[in-house]
Amino acid sequence: MAGTAPIPAEDLRAAVSPTAAWLAGDAEQPSRAVLGAAVKISARWLAQQVPGRSVEVRVPPFVAVQCVPGPRHTRGTPPNVVETDAATWLRLATGVLGWVDAVAAGKVSASGNRADLSELLPLRPLVPR
């Protein structure tokens, strides 16, 4: 992520924390601004930790990032794409939902031989110690 300041783990936790009750089913969906910040920062944090351009992670309408080392993609539809909704992404990022379960339930579309993010999720700073 050249040209952008690194995202500290504390900022990641602060952005995602306001969504915890909603993800657990105990609260109403947070505002679009809160939800958008949590999704953007968490996806960008992943890209920061696993830099590369071989996988595109999409969480419409909030963010698309490229990550994972490997062959760089420059034109057209990338060969390795992960796409999901905001709630599923945040559940994966926080460990509320596992990768295999999300894919099996059709909540994640993962195409390409590098599109398996099971080793990268949940994001370590978001997992309770």
Secondary structure as UniProt FT lines:
FT   TURN            2..3
FT   HELIX           9..16
FT   HELIX           17..19
FT   HELIX           20..23
FT   TURN            24..25
FT   HELIX           32..49
FT   STRAND          55..59
FT   TURN            60..62
FT   STRAND          63..67
FT   STRAND          81..84
FT   HELIX           86..94
FT   HELIX           99..104
FT   TURN            105..106
FT   STRAND          108..111
FT   TURN            113..114
FT   TURN            118..120
FT   HELIX           124..126
//
